[in-house]
Amino acid sequence: MASSSLSRLREIARGHVAGSAASPAPVRELTYAPVDDDGLPVDPRLAHPDGPDVGLDGARLVETAHGPTIVVEHLHEADRSHGRLRVEACGEVCNDETLTLLAGRPLGDRSRLVYFDLETTGLSGGAGMLAFLAGVGEWTPDGFRTTQFLLPSYAAERALLHALNAYLRDDAVLVTYNGRTFDVPVMELRGEMQRVPQVVCDIPHLDMLHAARRLWRASEEGDRSCRLTHLEESVLGVGRVGDVGGFEIPARYFQFVRGGPAALLEPVLLHNRLDLLSLAALTAHAQRLVRDGRESPPAGATAFGLGALYERGGWNEAAVACYRAAADDHWQTRDVRRASARALARLLRRLRRYEEAAGAWRLVLQLGGRPQVLREAREALAIHHEHRAGQLEEARRHAVAGIEEAIGRGEREQFSRRLERLERKLARGVPATTPLWND
């Protein structure tokens, strides 16, 4: 026992403590720490003894009451293109109504849309992760202007946070991509640690990731994750060449704070600017879809996603038109058509348009699919024909089919009880037009 304890203490001293079989040690994210040429830790405040190298395109060193920070400004001219869109076209903001629909809630009467994206020293979160680059973009009469706040050293974080607050103010609407989960919590944590509450955490926020998932997840233009880099290529037609990999970004920054040349960060700054411009263009494109889709639903599976957005926002007639367009599109996959027909049937039933809902449920059955979906359609049609249309024989047919298609005892028993009731009605000659309840 003593020998075993001594061995364990030695392992602890070496930092090699084996976890139990039941609770394996968590895999930690690879992190980077600045070291000198001899492998010794470097105080990042001493990395640039003569001041940070600001030899970056559009960069200037800004002195604040809390120290220096680097600000990099860049303008994407209005007459240039970003993928298939001209920059000036990307800057069209339709109205507050479309933004409210995309956000799922009112964003208030704000005069500015600001697009926000962070580059950090890791992705795992926690107090050790720094946001070393905060990129902000907004539309101006000349085009899309990005203002990037770059951390020259760890000691300058307080200055960066104050400079960012002064720029954002409180009259803006924040637009991010997955910012609700990542960017805003990171800024909230860094603000708490530096005792500089962040404006970015308090202003109205539109996270475009959630709207993008509703719009494009079911279509070939999206993928299951709806990554921004995927959507900018498939929706906007943007192809990045030589873009820096996300795994490489922290390493470049750590080389910079060790005293490396500022040129190391040029690809990182470009990556961040492209993220901001693509986010702004995607937001404008989504707004136009929302604005125009009420009169003319878009083609393809995007109509299904747009219908979901409309329904969530209470724009029911527009949702019906979009669902119907997607369900009737024979060029679409059966999965998309079935999902659209199912959503259409549910919405029409909620709107008490029962005959139209029954037609949509029949299309669901025609397209086939998972047993749970078919059971829902069978049950809805059996209810409709028994209690609303008064067509007992048709209701009986759906009850019999439901028993045959049931995959569990509970489902079979439910349809069996319905079938028994229908057969009793048929035997007694119950008037077919007598409903069991009033709608």
C-alpha positions in Angstrom: 0.0 0.0 0.0 2.8 2.4 0.9 4.6 1.6 -2.3 1.5 2.2 -4.3 0.9 5.6 -2.7 4.5 6.6 -3.2 4.3 5.7 -6.9 1.1 7.8 -7.3 2.7 10.8 -5.6 5.6 10.5 -8.0 3.2 10.5 -10.9 1.5 13.5 -9.6 4.8 15.4 -9.3 5.6 14.5 -12.9 2.1 15.6 -14.0 1.2 12.1 -15.2 -1.9 11.1 -13.2 -3.9 8.4 -14.9 -7.6 8.7 -14.7 -9.9 5.8 -13.8 -11.3 3.6 -16.4 -14.8 4.8 -15.6 -13.8 8.5 -15.8 -11.1 9.0 -18.4 -9.3 12.3 -18.2 -10.7 14.9 -20.6 -8.8 15.7 -23.7 -7.5 19.2 -23.5 -7.3 21.5 -26.4 -3.8 22.3 -27.7 -2.9 25.8 -26.6 0.1 28.0 -27.4 2.2 29.9 -25.0 4.8 32.5 -26.1 8.4 31.3 -25.5 11.8 32.6 -26.5 14.4 30.9 -28.7 15.5 28.8 -25.7 12.0 27.6 -25.0 11.5 29.8 -21.9 8.3 31.7 -21.2 8.2 35.3 -22.5 6.4 38.2 -20.8 4.3 39.4 -23.7 4.6 42.9 -22.4 8.3 42.8 -23.3 7.8 41.2 -26.7 8.0 44.6 -28.4 10.2 46.8 -26.1 10.1 49.7 -28.6 6.3 49.4 -29.0 4.4 47.0 -31.2 5.1 46.7 -34.9 2.1 48.3 -36.6 3.4 47.8 -40.1 0.0 46.6 -41.3 -2.0 47.9 -44.2 -4.5 50.5 -42.8 -3.2 50.2 -39.2 -2.5 52.9 -36.6 -1.5 52.8 -33.0 -4.2 54.4 -30.9 -3.4 55.7 -27.4 -6.2 55.5 -24.8 -6.3 56.4 -21.2 -5.7 52.7 -20.5 -2.8 52.1 -22.9 -2.3 51.6 -26.6 -4.2 49.4 -29.0 -3.9 48.9 -32.7 -6.8 49.9 -35.0 -6.9 48.6 -38.6 -9.4 50.2 -41.0 -10.3 49.0 -44.4 -12.9 50.0 -47.0 -14.5 47.6 -49.5 -15.7 50.0 -52.2 -19.3 50.1 -53.2 -18.6 49.4 -56.9 -16.7 46.1 -56.1 -18.1 42.7 -56.1 -18.3 40.1 -53.4 -19.1 36.8 -55.1 -22.2 37.2 -57.2 -23.2 40.4 -55.5 -22.0 44.0 -55.8 -20.9 45.5 -52.5 -23.4 48.3 -52.8 -26.3 45.8 -53.3 -25.2 44.0 -50.2 -25.7 47.1 -48.2 -29.4 47.5 -48.7 -31.2 47.3 -45.4 -34.9 46.6 -46.1 -36.6 47.6 -42.9 -37.0 46.8 -39.2 -39.8 44.3 -40.0 -37.4 42.0 -41.9 -34.8 42.2 -39.2 -37.4 41.4 -36.5 -38.4 38.3 -38.5 -34.8 37.1 -38.9 -34.1 37.7 -35.2 -37.4 36.2 -34.0 -38.0 39.2 -31.7 -38.1 43.1 -32.0 -34.7 44.7 -32.1 -35.8 48.2 -31.3 -35.4 51.4 -33.2 -31.7 51.6 -33.7 -29.8 53.6 -36.3 -26.9 51.3 -37.0 -26.3 47.7 -38.0 -22.8 46.6 -36.9 -21.4 43.2 -37.9 -19.1 41.6 -35.3 -16.6 38.8 -35.4 -13.8 37.7 -33.0 -10.5 35.9 -33.5 -9.3 34.2 -30.3 -6.4 32.2 -29.0 -8.5 29.1 -28.8 -12.0 27.7 -29.1 -12.5 25.8 -25.8 -13.4 28.9 -23.7 -12.4 29.6 -20.2 -10.4 32.4 -18.5 -7.2 31.6 -20.5 -8.7 32.4 -23.9 -8.1 35.8 -25.3 -10.0 37.7 -28.0 -7.0 39.3 -29.6 -8.9 40.7 -32.6 -12.3 42.2 -32.6 -13.6 43.0 -36.0 -16.5 45.4 -36.6 -18.1 46.2 -40.0 -20.8 48.6 -41.1 -22.2 50.1 -44.3 -21.3 53.6 -45.3 -22.1 55.6 -48.4 -18.7 54.7 -49.8 -19.0 50.9 -49.2 -18.4 48.4 -46.4 -16.0 49.7 -43.8 -14.3 47.4 -41.3 -12.6 48.5 -38.1 -10.5 45.9 -36.5 -9.2 46.2 -32.9 -6.0 44.3 -32.5 -4.4 43.5 -29.2 -0.7 44.5 -29.3 0.1 42.6 -26.1 -1.8 40.8 -23.3 -1.3 43.8 -21.0 -3.2 46.0 -23.5 -6.5 44.2 -23.2 -8.1 46.8 -21.1 -7.3 49.5 -23.7 -8.8 47.4 -26.5 -12.0 46.8 -24.5 -12.4 50.5 -23.8 -11.7 51.4 -27.4 -14.3 48.9 -28.6 -16.9 50.3 -26.2 -16.3 53.8 -27.5 -16.8 52.7 -31.1 -19.9 50.6 -30.6 -21.9 53.0 -28.4 -25.5 51.9 -27.5 -27.4 52.9 -30.6 -26.4 49.8 -32.6 -27.9 46.5 -33.5 -25.2 43.7 -33.3 -25.2 41.1 -36.1 -23.0 38.0 -35.6 -22.7 34.5 -36.8 -23.0 32.1 -33.8 -22.3 35.1 -31.6 -24.9 34.2 -29.1 -23.0 31.0 -28.3 -19.4 32.2 -28.8 -18.5 35.9 -29.5 -20.8 37.6 -26.9 -20.0 35.2 -24.0 -16.3 35.6 -24.7 -16.5 39.4 -24.6 -18.7 39.2 -21.4 -16.0 37.1 -19.7 -13.1 39.3 -20.8 -15.0 42.4 -19.7 -15.7 40.9 -16.3 -12.0 39.9 -15.9 -10.8 43.4 -16.8 -13.8 45.2 -15.0 -14.8 46.8 -18.3 -18.5 45.9 -18.9 -18.9 45.4 -22.7 -21.5 47.3 -24.8 -21.5 44.4 -27.1 -23.2 42.3 -24.4 -26.1 44.7 -23.9 -27.2 46.0 -27.3 -29.9 44.2 -29.4 -28.5 41.1 -31.1 -29.3 39.3 -34.4 -27.5 36.0 -34.6 -27.7 35.1 -38.2 -26.7 31.5 -37.7 -30.2 30.6 -36.4 -31.9 32.4 -39.3 -29.5 30.8 -41.8 -30.3 27.3 -40.5 -34.0 27.9 -41.0 -33.5 29.2 -44.5 -30.9 26.9 -45.9 -30.4 23.8 -43.8 -32.8 21.7 -45.9 -31.4 22.9 -49.2 -28.4 21.9 -51.2 -27.0 25.4 -50.6 -26.7 24.6 -46.9 -25.2 21.8 -44.9 -26.1 20.4 -41.5 -23.9 23.0 -39.7 -24.6 25.9 -42.1 -21.0 27.1 -41.7 -20.5 30.6 -42.9 -17.7 29.6 -45.2 -20.0 27.1 -46.8 -22.9 29.5 -47.3 -20.7 32.2 -48.6 -19.7 29.9 -51.4 -23.0 28.2 -52.2 -25.3 31.2 -51.6 -23.1 34.2 -52.4 -20.7 32.6 -54.8 -17.6 33.6 -52.8 -14.5 31.5 -53.2 -11.6 32.1 -50.9 -8.1 31.4 -52.2 -5.2 30.9 -49.8 -7.3 31.7 -46.7 -5.5 31.0 -43.4 -6.8 28.0 -41.5 -8.5 28.5 -38.2 -6.0 26.2 -36.4 -3.1 28.5 -37.6 -4.5 31.8 -36.4 -3.6 31.5 -32.7 0.0 30.4 -33.6 0.4 33.4 -35.8 -0.7 35.8 -33.0 1.6 34.2 -30.5 4.5 34.6 -32.8 3.6 38.3 -33.2 3.5 39.0 -29.4 6.9 37.2 -29.1 8.3 40.0 -31.3 7.6 38.6 -34.7 6.8 40.8 -37.7 3.3 42.2 -38.1 3.1 40.6 -41.5 2.3 37.4 -39.7 -1.2 38.9 -39.0 -2.0 40.1 -42.5 -3.7 36.8 -43.4 -5.6 36.8 -40.1 -6.9 40.3 -40.6 -8.0 39.5 -44.2 -9.7 36.3 -42.9 -11.6 38.4 -40.4 -12.6 41.1 -42.9 -13.9 38.5 -45.3 -16.0 36.9 -42.5 -17.5 40.3 -41.7 -18.2 41.1 -45.4 -19.8 37.7 -46.0 -21.9 38.0 -42.9 -23.1 41.4 -44.0 -23.9 40.2 -47.5 -25.7 37.1 -46.2 -27.8 39.2 -43.9 -28.8 41.5 -46.8 -29.6 38.5 -49.0 -31.8 37.0 -46.3 -33.6 40.4 -45.8 -34.3 40.5 -49.6 -35.7 36.9 -49.4 -38.0 37.9 -46.6 -39.1 41.0 -48.3 -39.7 39.5 -51.8 -40.9 36.0 -50.7 -44.3 37.3 -49.7 -45.1 38.1 -53.3 -43.0 35.5 -55.0 -41.7 32.5 -53.0 -38.1 31.5 -53.9 -37.3 28.4 -55.9 -36.2 25.2 -54.3 -35.9 24.2 -50.7 -35.2 27.8 -49.6 -39.0 28.2 -49.9 -39.5 25.7 -47.1 -37.0 27.4 -44.9 -38.5 30.8 -45.6 -42.0 29.4 -44.8 -40.7 28.4 -41.4 -39.4 31.9 -40.8 -42.7 33.4 -41.9 -44.7 31.0 -39.7 -42.6 31.8 -36.6 -43.2 35.5 -37.2 -46.9 35.1 -37.6 -46.9 35.8 -41.4 -49.2 32.9 -42.0 -50.4 33.6 -45.6 -46.8 34.0 -46.7 -45.9 30.8 -44.9 -48.7 28.9 -46.6 -47.5 30.1 -50.1 -43.9 29.1 -49.4 -44.7 25.7 -48.0 -47.0 25.0 -50.9 -44.4 26.1 -53.5 -41.8 23.8 -51.9 -44.3 20.8 -51.6 -45.4 21.1 -55.2 -41.9 21.5 -56.6 -41.2 18.2 -58.4 -37.5 19.1 -58.9 -37.0 18.9 -55.1 -36.1 15.8 -53.1 -38.9 13.7 -51.6 -37.6 14.6 -48.1 -38.0 18.4 -48.8 -41.4 18.0 -50.4 -42.6 15.8 -47.6 -41.4 18.1 -44.9 -43.0 21.1 -46.7 -46.3 19.3 -47.1 -46.3 18.2 -43.4 -45.6 21.8 -42.3 -48.3 23.1 -44.6 -50.9 20.6 -43.3 -50.1 21.5 -39.7 -50.4 25.3 -40.4 -53.6 25.0 -42.4 -55.2 22.9 -39.6 -54.2 25.5 -37.1 -55.8 28.1 -39.4 -59.0 25.9 -39.5 -58.7 25.4 -43.2 -59.4 21.7 -42.9 -60.1 20.7 -46.5 -56.8 22.3 -47.6 -55.0 20.6 -44.7 -56.4 17.2 -45.7 -55.0 17.7 -49.2 -51.6 18.4 -47.8 -51.8 15.3 -45.6 -52.7 13.2 -48.6 -49.5 14.5 -50.3 -47.5 13.4 -47.3 -48.9 9.9 -47.6 -48.2 9.9 -51.4 -44.5 10.9 -50.8 -44.0 8.2 -48.1 -41.4 8.4 -45.4 -40.8 7.5 -41.7 -43.5 5.5 -40.0 -44.1 8.3 -37.4 -44.8 10.8 -40.2 -47.2 8.4 -42.0 -49.0 7.6 -38.7 -49.5 11.4 -38.1 -51.0 11.8 -41.6 -53.2 8.7 -41.2 -54.6 9.9 -37.9 -55.2 13.4 -39.2 -57.1 12.2 -42.2 -59.1 9.7 -40.1 -60.1 12.5 -37.8 -60.9 14.8 -40.7 -63.1 12.3 -42.6 -64.9 11.2 -39.4 -65.6 14.5 -37.6 -65.4 17.2 -40.3 -66.2 15.7 -43.7 -68.5 13.1 -42.4 -67.1 10.4 -44.7 -67.1 7.4 -42.4 -66.0 4.8 -45.0 -63.0 7.0 -45.9 -62.2 7.4 -42.2 -62.4 3.6 -41.8 -60.0 3.1 -44.7 -57.4 5.3 -43.0 -57.9 3.5 -39.6 -57.4 0.1 -41.2 -54.2 1.4 -43.0 -53.0 2.8 -39.7 -53.3 -0.6 -38.0 -51.3 -2.2 -40.9 -48.6 0.4 -40.8 -48.3 0.7 -37.0 -44.9 -0.2 -35.5 -45.9 -0.4 -31.9 -48.6 -1.9 -29.7 -49.8 1.5 -28.6 -50.3 2.8 -32.1 -52.2 -0.4 -33.1 -54.5 -0.1 -30.1 -55.2 3.5 -30.8 -56.2 2.9 -34.4 -58.1 -0.3 -33.4 -60.3 1.7 -31.0 -60.9 4.3 -33.7 -61.8 1.4 -36.2 -64.2 -0.2 -33.6 -66.0 3.2 -33.1 -66.3 3.8 -36.9 -67.7 0.3 -37.5 -70.3 0.8 -34.7 -71.3 4.1 -36.4 -71.6 2.5 -39.8 -73.6 -0.4 -38.4 -76.1 2.0 -36.7 -76.3 4.2 -39.8 -75.1 7.3 -37.9 -75.7 10.4 -40.2 -72.4 11.0 -41.9 -72.6 14.8 -41.5 -73.0 14.8 -37.7 -69.7 16.0 -36.1 -68.8 15.1 -32.6 -67.9 18.7 -31.8 -68.3 22.1 -33.3 -65.3 23.9 -34.8 
